[in-house]
């Protein structure tokens, strides 16, 4: 799995032509929202069903998409747009479960074979009919080594067209997560002819979208706006909103635009923006399940090489204080490095297991932490270096980590770098060679916790601290081959206990998806499903 960070925007990503966008905004401090009680913050998958039609909606992104070709450029901005334009073989539902979409039926003749029957009557936005050849072309494009989703196909041995409306996928080993990947970017279906015609320019301004969703891309003025228009030939339910116009802004301009009703809604990447918008008249906020979390990732440098020191830090960390002072109470102290949005199946099992974990308490257990430091075999003498950028929430976490280490009698220092450099820590070993632990915020695309726990495998490039356990490796491999949901959930629960005990990563909090919406509108999901399913197709007026 490739790490998917939720990096904060660096500034105004384009000329925001919205009323009041240039005025100085009060983005709010975390203290302003400190009265929010996270224990009463209810996560709801979706908003009430819309009843009335809307001509046009103005929607904000936190930055302009780099590209609308998700095979070459990922990112939440591009996904937020394209989830309404490009359909996937499977679809992530608001409750984070996965259902067939462009697939009408799946069959498994044996444990290593998946047969997909494709939906009939689907047309692309140029009017051509979706064929099995288009689907096979799309899957093979995603699987190409240079593409973003190539790692999702590592267990695939062959993909072939086996009927006029049938694709057969064969695996080296049974694969429990493949259909979940097909609900993400690995399942995007493109019009083969349009993609090949555009060539290297596919996904850039001025190019067609080559998709079949409820909206088509009608214009993209780089640096200004991007407009989607309802596709009347859509095979599904007709959207109530005719047009969606996207513009982009950094936090302060976004707060101004939404407060002044110059924009109608946004899915927020940062909860600090949500805190600044609390109580604004005419706006409603919704909080939904997400896989996103805040976590500490120990690195190869070695300051946290001893598992007892990592566990001690986890026990000494004030997660409740972080949630209140760094995130306005809009995040929840959490015992695993993956949010509850990953519970797309067997939710009760995962919910119960989460409550039983004791290695990452909401409030510090200093006595137990100090005992672990005493028995540690490799207590560090040099300062433990904490890597972060200057984003408010991450700085609060970094200071909390330093405070916890100091209370344990350990030396610590914070290394603050520019946001561009911070982003390099995730994928570049050399870039993070000067830090012992990274303050991280990130998410996984799959609604299955197992989609995270392969990060603890001995061979994982994301296992920076070098955790090694043959038992852990064997259990993860077994779970990856277990198709039955109940059986797999039982394995994952044991896997997360092992991961938690070893403190391979140190969880801090789960972050909900935050939807801010004009009070007259309703309908879209409040969960992270908006990144992968057509949320604007559900958007409309509260009243008919």
Kinemage of the C-alpha trace (Angstrom):
@kinemage 1
@onewidth
@group {chain A} dominant
@subgroup {mainchain}
@vectorlist {calphas} color= white
{ca unk a 1} P 0.000 0.000 0.000
{ca unk a 2} L 1.250 3.489 -0.832
{ca unk a 3} L 0.942 6.028 1.969
{ca unk a 4} L -1.791 8.561 1.231
{ca unk a 5} L -1.191 11.682 3.276
{ca unk a 6} L -3.771 14.353 3.952
{ca unk a 7} L -1.366 17.255 3.438
{ca unk a 8} L -2.640 20.690 4.337
{ca unk a 9} L -2.902 23.125 1.418
{ca unk a 10} L 0.056 25.442 0.943
{ca unk a 11} L -1.868 28.567 0.033
{ca unk a 12} L -4.308 29.938 -2.502
{ca unk a 13} L -4.197 27.438 -5.333
{ca unk a 14} L -5.824 29.657 -7.894
{ca unk a 15} L -7.601 32.957 -8.407
{ca unk a 16} L -10.703 32.542 -6.289
{ca unk a 17} L -13.359 34.680 -7.962
{ca unk a 18} L -15.780 34.600 -5.076
{ca unk a 19} L -17.348 37.451 -3.156
{ca unk a 20} L -15.399 38.401 -0.015
{ca unk a 21} L -12.658 35.898 -0.763
{ca unk a 22} L -9.912 38.487 -0.579
{ca unk a 23} L -10.887 39.953 2.779
{ca unk a 24} L -8.914 38.951 5.886
{ca unk a 25} L -10.625 35.940 7.398
{ca unk a 26} L -10.855 34.942 11.019
{ca unk a 27} L -9.860 31.317 10.662
{ca unk a 28} L -10.402 30.816 14.327
{ca unk a 29} L -8.136 29.270 16.914
{ca unk a 30} L -8.548 25.834 18.352
{ca unk a 31} L -9.444 27.485 21.645
{ca unk a 32} L -12.569 28.987 20.092
{ca unk a 33} L -13.931 25.496 19.486
{ca unk a 34} L -12.504 23.922 22.617
{ca unk a 35} L -16.002 23.607 24.064
{ca unk a 36} L -16.893 20.930 21.511
{ca unk a 37} L -17.284 17.626 23.340
{ca unk a 38} L -15.878 14.939 21.094
{ca unk a 39} L -17.790 12.264 23.006
{ca unk a 40} L -21.046 13.735 21.670
{ca unk a 41} L -19.764 14.228 18.112
{ca unk a 42} L -21.991 11.774 16.265
{ca unk a 43} L -20.686 10.395 12.985
{ca unk a 44} L -23.440 9.990 10.393
{ca unk a 45} L -22.897 8.414 6.960
{ca unk a 46} L -25.131 10.759 4.999
{ca unk a 47} L -27.452 13.747 5.042
{ca unk a 48} L -31.228 13.764 4.565
{ca unk a 49} L -32.504 12.948 1.085
{ca unk a 50} L -32.946 15.989 -1.183
{ca unk a 51} L -36.386 16.894 -2.531
{ca unk a 52} L -35.939 19.826 -4.918
{ca unk a 53} L -34.022 20.703 -8.092
{ca unk a 54} L -31.147 23.206 -8.157
{ca unk a 55} L -29.804 24.986 -11.233
{ca unk a 56} L -26.232 25.483 -10.063
{ca unk a 57} L -24.110 24.958 -6.971
{ca unk a 58} L -20.773 26.602 -6.147
{ca unk a 59} L -18.414 24.123 -4.475
{ca unk a 60} L -15.012 24.708 -2.900
{ca unk a 61} L -11.882 22.577 -3.025
{ca unk a 62} L -8.825 23.209 -0.877
{ca unk a 63} L -6.621 23.184 -3.961
{ca unk a 64} L -6.865 22.862 -7.728
{ca unk a 65} L -6.504 19.317 -9.085
{ca unk a 66} L -3.046 18.634 -10.490
{ca unk a 67} L -4.643 16.371 -13.074
{ca unk a 68} L -7.906 14.580 -13.709
{ca unk a 69} L -6.020 11.421 -14.644
{ca unk a 70} L -5.942 9.587 -11.332
{ca unk a 71} L -3.594 6.988 -12.757
{ca unk a 72} L -0.837 9.578 -12.824
{ca unk a 73} L -1.846 12.084 -10.141
{ca unk a 74} L -3.809 11.240 -7.029
{ca unk a 75} L -5.074 13.679 -4.405
{ca unk a 76} L -8.375 14.481 -2.737
{ca unk a 77} L -9.167 17.476 -4.979
{ca unk a 78} L -9.140 15.409 -8.163
{ca unk a 79} L -11.084 12.604 -6.530
{ca unk a 80} L -13.723 15.012 -5.190
{ca unk a 81} L -14.400 16.183 -8.737
{ca unk a 82} L -14.029 12.895 -10.604
{ca unk a 83} L -16.171 10.851 -8.220
{ca unk a 84} L -19.119 12.541 -9.965
{ca unk a 85} L -17.759 12.077 -13.481
{ca unk a 86} L -16.034 8.701 -13.649
{ca unk a 87} L -17.651 5.497 -12.474
{ca unk a 88} L -15.973 2.512 -10.907
{ca unk a 89} L -16.726 -1.192 -11.218
{ca unk a 90} L -17.795 -1.220 -7.571
{ca unk a 91} L -19.091 1.696 -5.534
{ca unk a 92} L -18.331 2.782 -1.992
{ca unk a 93} L -21.618 3.482 -0.200
{ca unk a 94} L -22.161 6.269 2.368
{ca unk a 95} L -21.928 3.670 5.184
{ca unk a 96} L -18.549 2.633 3.680
{ca unk a 97} L -19.787 -0.743 2.510
{ca unk a 98} L -18.964 -1.812 -1.052
{ca unk a 99} L -21.566 -2.687 -3.679
{ca unk a 100} L -21.350 -3.578 -7.401
{ca unk a 101} L -21.806 -0.587 -9.733
{ca unk a 102} L -20.704 -1.110 -13.337
{ca unk a 103} L -20.611 -4.765 -12.339
{ca unk a 104} L -24.000 -6.469 -12.055
{ca unk a 105} L -22.732 -9.787 -10.716
{ca unk a 106} L -19.564 -11.355 -9.417
{ca unk a 107} L -18.889 -15.069 -9.279
{ca unk a 108} L -15.944 -17.045 -7.939
{ca unk a 109} L -15.585 -20.417 -9.699
{ca unk a 110} L -12.639 -21.085 -7.390
{ca unk a 111} L -10.631 -19.216 -4.765
{ca unk a 112} L -8.243 -17.740 -7.339
{ca unk a 113} L -10.748 -16.649 -9.986
{ca unk a 114} L -13.148 -13.686 -10.089
{ca unk a 115} L -15.675 -13.354 -12.919
{ca unk a 116} L -17.277 -9.931 -13.394
{ca unk a 117} L -20.513 -9.541 -15.366
{ca unk a 118} L -20.756 -5.961 -16.646
{ca unk a 119} L -23.748 -3.668 -16.628
{ca unk a 120} L -25.554 -3.280 -19.960
{ca unk a 121} L -26.771 0.067 -21.339
{ca unk a 122} L -23.965 2.237 -19.958
{ca unk a 123} L -22.843 5.062 -22.255
{ca unk a 124} L -19.829 7.312 -22.043
{ca unk a 125} L -20.264 11.067 -22.281
{ca unk a 126} L -19.492 11.026 -26.009
{ca unk a 127} L -22.505 8.723 -26.498
{ca unk a 128} L -20.545 5.518 -27.152
{ca unk a 129} L -21.451 2.341 -25.292
{ca unk a 130} L -19.214 0.906 -22.571
{ca unk a 131} L -17.838 -2.463 -23.634
{ca unk a 132} L -15.805 -5.215 -22.031
{ca unk a 133} L -12.870 -3.974 -24.112
{ca unk a 134} L -13.092 -0.578 -22.393
{ca unk a 135} L -13.111 -2.247 -18.985
{ca unk a 136} L -10.169 -4.502 -19.787
{ca unk a 137} L -8.216 -1.551 -21.209
{ca unk a 138} L -8.901 0.441 -18.018
{ca unk a 139} L -7.834 -2.364 -15.687
{ca unk a 140} L -4.626 -2.967 -17.630
{ca unk a 141} L -3.873 0.763 -17.615
{ca unk a 142} L -4.299 0.922 -13.829
{ca unk a 143} L -2.051 -2.126 -13.455
{ca unk a 144} L 0.849 -0.676 -15.469
{ca unk a 145} L 3.962 -0.414 -13.258
{ca unk a 146} L 4.231 3.381 -13.543
{ca unk a 147} L 0.608 4.002 -12.529
{ca unk a 148} L -0.685 5.021 -9.091
{ca unk a 149} L -2.788 1.879 -8.598
{ca unk a 150} L -0.252 -0.678 -9.807
{ca unk a 151} L 0.268 -2.131 -6.321
{ca unk a 152} L -3.398 -3.204 -6.226
{ca unk a 153} L -2.681 -5.628 -9.083
{ca unk a 154} L 0.460 -7.296 -7.727
{ca unk a 155} L -1.457 -10.497 -6.923
{ca unk a 156} L -3.164 -10.615 -10.355
{ca unk a 157} L -1.815 -13.226 -12.770
{ca unk a 158} L -4.170 -12.527 -15.705
{ca unk a 159} L -7.090 -10.322 -16.773
{ca unk a 160} L -9.033 -11.378 -19.857
{ca unk a 161} L -12.259 -10.729 -21.725
{ca unk a 162} L -14.246 -13.970 -21.513
{ca unk a 163} L -17.580 -12.811 -22.933
{ca unk a 164} L -19.330 -9.889 -24.575
{ca unk a 165} L -20.025 -8.471 -21.105
{ca unk a 166} L -17.610 -10.465 -18.979
{ca unk a 167} L -14.132 -9.975 -17.538
{ca unk a 168} L -12.250 -12.743 -15.727
{ca unk a 169} L -9.478 -11.968 -13.251
{ca unk a 170} L -7.128 -14.692 -12.059
{ca unk a 171} L -4.929 -14.379 -8.995
{ca unk a 172} L -1.676 -15.916 -7.849
{ca unk a 173} L -3.307 -16.365 -4.442
{ca unk a 174} L -6.880 -15.717 -3.247
{ca unk a 175} L -7.340 -11.954 -2.822
{ca unk a 176} L -9.792 -10.652 -0.218
{ca unk a 177} L -9.247 -6.961 -0.962
{ca unk a 178} L -9.365 -6.804 -4.751
{ca unk a 179} L -13.051 -5.934 -5.130
{ca unk a 180} L -12.593 -3.239 -2.468
{ca unk a 181} L -9.773 -1.825 -4.584
{ca unk a 182} L -12.181 -1.823 -7.540
{ca unk a 183} L -14.404 0.531 -5.534
{ca unk a 184} L -11.429 2.893 -5.495
{ca unk a 185} L -9.243 4.244 -8.261
{ca unk a 186} L -8.239 0.751 -9.398
{ca unk a 187} L -11.818 0.262 -10.618
{ca unk a 188} L -12.200 3.422 -12.733
{ca unk a 189} L -13.595 2.651 -16.195
{ca unk a 190} L -12.517 4.809 -19.128
{ca unk a 191} L -13.559 5.121 -22.755
{ca unk a 192} L -10.569 3.460 -24.443
{ca unk a 193} L -10.901 5.484 -27.646
{ca unk a 194} L -10.985 8.846 -25.839
{ca unk a 195} L -7.998 8.058 -23.607
{ca unk a 196} L -5.881 6.878 -26.513
{ca unk a 197} L -6.903 9.902 -28.581
{ca unk a 198} L -5.839 12.315 -25.818
{ca unk a 199} L -2.572 10.488 -25.196
{ca unk a 200} L -0.258 12.173 -22.685
{ca unk a 201} L -2.666 15.132 -22.472
{ca unk a 202} L -5.445 13.009 -20.942
{ca unk a 203} L -6.667 14.573 -17.702
{ca unk a 204} L -5.422 18.084 -18.502
{ca unk a 205} L -7.484 21.262 -19.086
{ca unk a 206} L -9.159 21.247 -22.490
{ca unk a 207} L -9.475 17.454 -22.688
{ca unk a 208} L -12.670 15.396 -22.462
{ca unk a 209} L -13.276 13.197 -19.451
{ca unk a 210} L -13.795 9.768 -21.160
{ca unk a 211} L -16.214 8.613 -18.443
{ca unk a 212} L -19.823 7.494 -17.854
{ca unk a 213} L -20.914 9.101 -14.576
{ca unk a 214} L -23.897 11.350 -13.772
{ca unk a 215} L -21.899 14.504 -14.608
{ca unk a 216} L -19.578 15.383 -17.472
{ca unk a 217} L -16.689 17.810 -17.482
{ca unk a 218} L -17.874 20.851 -19.436
{ca unk a 219} L -14.986 23.247 -18.713
{ca unk a 220} L -11.739 23.560 -16.806
{ca unk a 221} L -10.190 27.026 -16.689
{ca unk a 222} L -6.866 26.414 -15.000
{ca unk a 223} L -6.317 28.796 -12.094
{ca unk a 224} L -9.986 29.805 -12.014
{ca unk a 225} L -12.723 27.175 -12.027
{ca unk a 226} L -13.889 23.751 -13.130
{ca unk a 227} L -17.507 23.066 -14.152
{ca unk a 228} L -19.506 19.845 -14.280
{ca unk a 229} L -22.849 19.573 -16.076
{ca unk a 230} L -25.482 16.878 -15.604
{ca unk a 231} L -25.227 14.095 -18.197
{ca unk a 232} L -28.747 13.392 -19.397
{ca unk a 233} L -27.784 10.009 -20.843
{ca unk a 234} L -26.797 8.646 -17.426
{ca unk a 235} L -28.049 5.115 -16.794
{ca unk a 236} L -28.873 5.770 -13.125
{ca unk a 237} L -31.130 8.144 -11.214
{ca unk a 238} L -31.121 11.670 -12.651
{ca unk a 239} L -29.337 14.194 -10.382
{ca unk a 240} L -31.373 17.090 -8.983
{ca unk a 241} L -28.542 19.585 -9.428
{ca unk a 242} L -27.901 20.597 -13.026
{ca unk a 243} L -24.448 22.152 -12.671
{ca unk a 244} L -21.604 22.127 -10.127
{ca unk a 245} L -18.920 24.821 -10.339
{ca unk a 246} L -15.693 24.140 -8.429
{ca unk a 247} L -13.276 26.802 -7.244
{ca unk a 248} L -10.423 26.455 -4.772
{ca unk a 249} L -9.026 28.379 -1.852
{ca unk a 250} L -6.778 28.055 1.159
{ca unk a 251} L -8.335 27.980 4.622
{ca unk a 252} L -8.964 31.679 5.302
{ca unk a 253} L -10.501 32.368 1.876
{ca unk a 254} L -12.623 29.235 2.218
{ca unk a 255} L -13.946 30.406 5.590
{ca unk a 256} L -14.827 33.815 4.127
{ca unk a 257} L -16.532 32.406 1.037
{ca unk a 258} L -18.652 29.914 2.954
{ca unk a 259} L -19.515 32.430 5.684
{ca unk a 260} L -20.613 34.989 3.081
{ca unk a 261} L -22.580 32.309 1.149
{ca unk a 262} L -20.460 32.980 -1.924
{ca unk a 263} L -19.989 29.201 -1.941
{ca unk a 264} L -22.579 26.541 -1.158
{ca unk a 265} L -20.481 23.754 0.286
{ca unk a 266} L -17.194 21.934 0.720
{ca unk a 267} L -15.677 18.752 2.024
{ca unk a 268} L -12.937 20.002 4.313
{ca unk a 269} L -9.437 18.542 4.387
{ca unk a 270} L -8.625 20.230 7.688
{ca unk a 271} L -10.739 20.302 10.841
{ca unk a 272} L -9.289 23.708 11.753
{ca unk a 273} L -11.403 25.129 8.933
{ca unk a 274} L -14.433 23.343 10.350
{ca unk a 275} L -13.746 24.825 13.784
{ca unk a 276} L -13.635 28.325 12.292
{ca unk a 277} L -17.043 27.779 10.654
{ca unk a 278} L -18.855 26.452 13.707
{ca unk a 279} L -21.988 28.463 14.422
{ca unk a 280} L -21.918 30.496 11.204
{ca unk a 281} L -25.521 31.377 10.235
{ca unk a 282} L -27.005 29.579 7.264
{ca unk a 283} L -24.411 26.778 7.298
{ca unk a 284} L -24.638 23.236 8.597
{ca unk a 285} L -21.779 20.895 9.431
{ca unk a 286} L -21.954 17.118 9.124
{ca unk a 287} L -19.389 14.648 10.402
{ca unk a 288} L -19.058 11.233 8.840
{ca unk a 289} L -16.985 8.055 9.050
{ca unk a 290} L -13.528 8.187 7.515
{ca unk a 291} L -10.447 6.001 7.455
{ca unk a 292} L -8.320 9.082 8.202
{ca unk a 293} L -6.218 9.241 11.348
{ca unk a 294} L -3.516 11.214 13.079
{ca unk a 295} L -0.562 9.017 13.982
{ca unk a 296} L 3.102 8.950 14.893
{ca unk a 297} L 5.333 6.919 12.576
{ca unk a 298} L 8.711 5.915 14.074
{ca unk a 299} L 11.509 6.033 11.491
{ca unk a 300} L 14.682 4.151 10.633
{ca unk a 301} L 16.890 6.655 12.522
{ca unk a 302} L 16.516 4.585 15.678
{ca unk a 303} L 15.523 6.895 18.521
{ca unk a 304} L 12.363 4.827 18.983
{ca unk a 305} L 13.850 1.461 17.988
{ca unk a 306} L 13.035 -0.149 21.349
{ca unk a 307} L 9.368 -1.282 21.411
{ca unk a 308} L 9.137 -0.549 25.138
{ca unk a 309} L 10.089 3.090 24.509
{ca unk a 310} L 7.456 3.303 21.750
{ca unk a 311} L 4.829 1.776 24.031
{ca unk a 312} L 5.829 4.138 26.831
{ca unk a 313} L 5.405 7.139 24.539
{ca unk a 314} L 1.986 5.859 23.492
{ca unk a 315} L 0.892 5.478 27.119
{ca unk a 316} L 2.225 8.928 28.102
{ca unk a 317} L 0.625 10.846 25.223
{ca unk a 318} L -2.273 13.163 26.118
{ca unk a 319} L -4.642 12.360 23.254
{ca unk a 320} L -7.603 14.156 24.813
{ca unk a 321} L -5.523 17.316 25.211
{ca unk a 322} L -4.399 17.082 21.586
{ca unk a 323} L -7.996 16.708 20.402
{ca unk a 324} L -9.094 19.765 22.363
{ca unk a 325} L -6.197 22.170 21.898
{ca unk a 326} L -5.045 21.158 18.432
{ca unk a 327} L -8.292 20.250 16.695
{ca unk a 328} L -11.086 22.032 18.536
{ca unk a 329} L -12.597 18.786 19.805
{ca unk a 330} L -13.385 17.685 16.258
{ca unk a 331} L -11.130 14.627 16.335
{ca unk a 332} L -11.484 11.631 18.635
{ca unk a 333} L -8.690 9.943 20.626
{ca unk a 334} L -8.204 6.612 18.911
{ca unk a 335} L -6.459 3.319 19.658
{ca unk a 336} L -5.682 2.170 16.102
{ca unk a 337} L -3.996 3.887 13.137
{ca unk a 338} L -7.070 3.505 10.905
{ca unk a 339} L -10.408 5.277 11.331
{ca unk a 340} L -13.834 3.703 11.803
{ca unk a 341} L -14.657 4.347 8.158
{ca unk a 342} L -12.592 1.239 7.431
{ca unk a 343} L -15.295 -0.842 9.106
{ca unk a 344} L -17.124 -1.486 5.836
{ca unk a 345} L -18.154 -4.961 7.048
{ca unk a 346} L -18.493 -6.737 10.424
{ca unk a 347} L -18.720 -3.313 12.062
{ca unk a 348} L -19.801 -4.653 15.466
{ca unk a 349} L -16.740 -6.909 15.606
{ca unk a 350} L -14.313 -4.071 14.919
{ca unk a 351} L -16.115 -1.666 17.221
{ca unk a 352} L -15.912 -4.078 20.143
{ca unk a 353} L -12.257 -4.858 19.441
{ca unk a 354} L -11.357 -1.163 19.328
{ca unk a 355} L -12.723 -0.640 22.836
{ca unk a 356} L -10.616 -3.495 24.209
{ca unk a 357} L -7.272 -2.015 23.168
{ca unk a 358} L -5.369 -0.403 26.052
{ca unk a 359} L -2.018 0.590 24.525
{ca unk a 360} L -3.184 4.025 23.325
{ca unk a 361} L -5.357 5.522 26.098
{ca unk a 362} L -7.261 8.764 25.696
{ca unk a 363} L -5.556 10.149 28.802
{ca unk a 364} L -1.962 9.478 29.892
{ca unk a 365} L -0.961 6.525 32.069
{ca unk a 366} L 2.397 7.859 33.229
{ca unk a 367} L 2.993 5.250 35.906
{ca unk a 368} L 2.770 2.383 33.440
{ca unk a 369} L 4.794 4.348 30.873
{ca unk a 370} L 7.660 4.979 33.311
{ca unk a 371} L 7.832 1.290 34.184
{ca unk a 372} L 8.283 0.467 30.511
{ca unk a 373} L 11.126 2.990 30.233
{ca unk a 374} L 12.854 1.377 33.222
{ca unk a 375} L 12.857 -2.074 31.628
{ca unk a 376} L 13.691 -0.902 28.083
{ca unk a 377} L 16.820 -2.565 26.667
{ca unk a 378} L 17.811 0.370 24.469
{ca unk a 379} L 16.999 3.636 26.208
{ca unk a 380} L 18.073 6.462 23.855
{ca unk a 381} L 20.723 8.915 25.088
{ca unk a 382} L 20.480 11.393 22.217
{ca unk a 383} L 17.417 13.622 21.796
{ca unk a 384} L 14.492 11.997 19.993
{ca unk a 385} L 13.794 14.206 16.965
{ca unk a 386} L 10.122 14.828 16.121
{ca unk a 387} L 9.437 15.772 12.488
{ca unk a 388} L 6.564 18.082 11.546
{ca unk a 389} L 5.649 21.160 9.550
{ca unk a 390} L 4.179 24.353 10.981
{ca unk a 391} L 0.530 23.341 10.561
{ca unk a 392} L -1.242 24.137 13.829
{ca unk a 393} L -2.596 20.674 14.587
{ca unk a 394} L 0.654 18.881 13.777
{ca unk a 395} L 2.612 21.360 15.909
{ca unk a 396} L 0.289 20.673 18.842
{ca unk a 397} L 0.928 16.941 18.439
{ca unk a 398} L 4.682 17.496 18.186
{ca unk a 399} L 4.681 19.537 21.389
{ca unk a 400} L 2.574 16.888 23.128
{ca unk a 401} L 5.074 14.218 22.062
{ca unk a 402} L 7.968 16.291 23.377
{ca unk a 403} L 6.137 16.839 26.661
{ca unk a 404} L 5.411 13.120 27.026
{ca unk a 405} L 9.022 12.157 26.344
{ca unk a 406} L 10.268 14.775 28.802
{ca unk a 407} L 7.974 13.415 31.502
{ca unk a 408} L 9.508 10.000 30.862
{ca unk a 409} L 12.992 11.391 31.436
{ca unk a 410} L 13.931 11.309 27.753
{ca unk a 411} L 15.391 14.111 25.668
{ca unk a 412} L 13.372 15.399 22.731
{ca unk a 413} L 13.443 18.147 20.147
{ca unk a 414} L 11.124 19.250 17.347
{ca unk a 415} L 12.307 19.678 13.779
{ca unk a 416} L 9.907 21.911 11.848
{ca unk a 417} L 10.239 21.964 8.073
{ca unk a 418} L 8.319 23.655 5.224
{ca unk a 419} L 5.202 21.804 4.122
{ca unk a 420} L 6.768 20.847 0.783
{ca unk a 421} L 9.679 19.214 2.596
{ca unk a 422} L 7.339 17.593 5.098
{ca unk a 423} L 5.544 15.804 2.274
{ca unk a 424} L 8.834 14.234 1.193
{ca unk a 425} L 9.151 12.417 4.532
{ca unk a 426} L 6.484 9.919 3.484
{ca unk a 427} L 8.205 8.521 0.423
{ca unk a 428} L 11.887 9.419 0.765
{ca unk a 429} L 14.034 7.563 3.311
{ca unk a 430} L 16.855 10.049 2.913
{ca unk a 431} L 14.530 13.014 3.543
{ca unk a 432} L 13.453 11.596 6.904
{ca unk a 433} L 16.945 10.425 7.918
{ca unk a 434} L 17.233 13.272 10.423
{ca unk a 435} L 14.042 12.505 12.389
{ca unk a 436} L 13.051 9.689 14.750
{ca unk a 437} L 9.287 10.017 14.475
{ca unk a 438} L 6.952 11.695 11.984
{ca unk a 439} L 3.752 13.461 12.993
{ca unk a 440} L 1.460 12.121 10.285
{ca unk a 441} L -2.106 12.487 9.053
{ca unk a 442} L -3.260 10.171 6.305
{ca unk a 443} L -5.967 7.760 5.108
{ca unk a 444} L -6.445 4.480 3.251
{ca unk a 445} L -8.750 4.082 0.283
{ca unk a 446} L -10.196 0.686 1.264
{ca unk a 447} L -13.046 0.168 3.721
{ca unk a 448} L -11.229 -2.744 5.360
{ca unk a 449} L -8.730 -2.387 8.235
{ca unk a 450} L -6.646 -5.092 6.612
{ca unk a 451} L -5.872 -2.523 3.922
{ca unk a 452} L -3.728 -0.829 6.572
{ca unk a 453} L -2.149 -3.665 8.539
{ca unk a 454} L 0.031 -4.890 5.702
{ca unk a 455} L 2.163 -1.871 6.712
{ca unk a 456} L 3.465 -4.053 9.568
{ca unk a 457} L 4.768 -6.810 7.297
{ca unk a 458} L 8.499 -7.428 7.525
{ca unk a 459} L 8.777 -6.632 3.817
{ca unk a 460} L 6.634 -3.455 3.833
{ca unk a 461} L 8.296 -0.230 2.705
{ca unk a 462} L 6.064 1.562 5.233
{ca unk a 463} L 7.463 -0.468 8.153
{ca unk a 464} L 10.118 2.168 8.804
{ca unk a 465} L 10.963 1.069 12.338
{ca unk a 466} L 11.854 -2.438 11.136
{ca unk a 467} L 9.297 -4.489 13.064
{ca unk a 468} L 9.854 -8.190 12.394
{ca unk a 469} L 7.447 -10.980 13.341
{ca unk a 470} L 7.001 -14.188 11.376
{ca unk a 471} L 3.731 -14.840 13.229
{ca unk a 472} L 2.416 -11.402 12.267
{ca unk a 473} L 3.470 -11.881 8.646
{ca unk a 474} L 1.784 -15.271 8.462
{ca unk a 475} L -1.475 -14.004 9.950
{ca unk a 476} L -1.649 -11.000 7.614
{ca unk a 477} L -1.013 -13.238 4.614
{ca unk a 478} L -3.723 -15.606 5.793
{ca unk a 479} L -6.201 -12.738 6.217
{ca unk a 480} L -5.396 -11.402 2.745
{ca unk a 481} L -6.420 -14.791 1.331
{ca unk a 482} L -9.616 -15.107 3.419
{ca unk a 483} L -12.645 -14.139 1.318
{ca unk a 484} L -15.259 -14.771 4.032
{ca unk a 485} L -15.865 -11.467 5.851
{ca unk a 486} L -16.526 -12.890 9.336
{ca unk a 487} L -13.451 -15.114 9.217
{ca unk a 488} L -11.286 -12.280 7.949
{ca unk a 489} L -12.560 -9.865 10.613
{ca unk a 490} L -11.575 -12.301 13.372
{ca unk a 491} L -8.061 -12.496 11.939
{ca unk a 492} L -7.802 -8.715 11.567
{ca unk a 493} L -8.807 -8.196 15.200
{ca unk a 494} L -5.883 -10.382 16.307
{ca unk a 495} L -3.552 -8.671 13.829
{ca unk a 496} L -4.391 -5.233 15.202
{ca unk a 497} L -3.672 -6.468 18.741
{ca unk a 498} L -0.182 -7.538 17.635
{ca unk a 499} L 0.397 -4.246 15.793
{ca unk a 500} L -0.808 -2.223 18.765
{ca unk a 501} L 1.316 -4.159 21.237
{ca unk a 502} L 4.442 -3.613 19.143
{ca unk a 503} L 3.576 0.084 18.577
{ca unk a 504} L 4.793 -0.121 14.987
{ca unk a 505} L 2.858 3.106 14.484
{ca unk a 506} L 1.471 5.076 17.429
{ca unk a 507} L -2.170 6.126 16.915
{ca unk a 508} L -3.321 9.533 18.102
{ca unk a 509} L -6.870 10.270 16.892
{ca unk a 510} L -9.374 9.522 14.168
{ca unk a 511} L -10.478 12.384 11.930
{ca unk a 512} L -14.043 12.471 10.634
{ca unk a 513} L -14.992 13.604 7.184
{ca unk a 514} L -16.374 17.145 7.534
{ca unk a 515} L -19.077 18.376 5.153
{ca unk a 516} L -20.087 22.045 5.304
{ca unk a 517} L -23.283 22.806 3.426
{ca unk a 518} L -25.643 25.682 2.755
{ca unk a 519} L -28.582 25.166 5.089
{ca unk a 520} L -31.026 25.018 2.164
{ca unk a 521} L -29.224 22.056 0.576
{ca unk a 522} L -28.990 18.394 1.523
{ca unk a 523} L -28.452 14.917 0.122
{ca unk a 524} L -24.717 14.138 -0.261
{ca unk a 525} L -22.881 11.620 1.911
{ca unk a 526} L -21.124 12.907 5.003
{ca unk a 527} L -18.638 10.036 4.976
{ca unk a 528} L -15.379 9.576 3.097
{ca unk a 529} L -17.387 7.866 0.330
{ca unk a 530} L -17.488 11.252 -1.431
{ca unk a 531} L -13.971 10.595 -2.725
{ca unk a 532} L -15.066 7.502 -4.644
{ca unk a 533} L -18.802 7.745 -5.385
{ca unk a 534} L -20.992 10.422 -7.068
{ca unk a 535} L -21.909 12.634 -4.107
{ca unk a 536} L -23.251 15.514 -6.269
{ca unk a 537} L -25.798 13.137 -7.797
{ca unk a 538} L -27.496 13.127 -4.385
{ca unk a 539} L -27.265 16.902 -3.863
{ca unk a 540} L -30.360 19.076 -4.062
{ca unk a 541} L -32.687 21.411 -2.224
{ca unk a 542} L -34.288 20.421 1.076
{ca unk a 543} L -37.684 21.499 -0.243
{ca unk a 544} L -39.275 20.408 -3.516
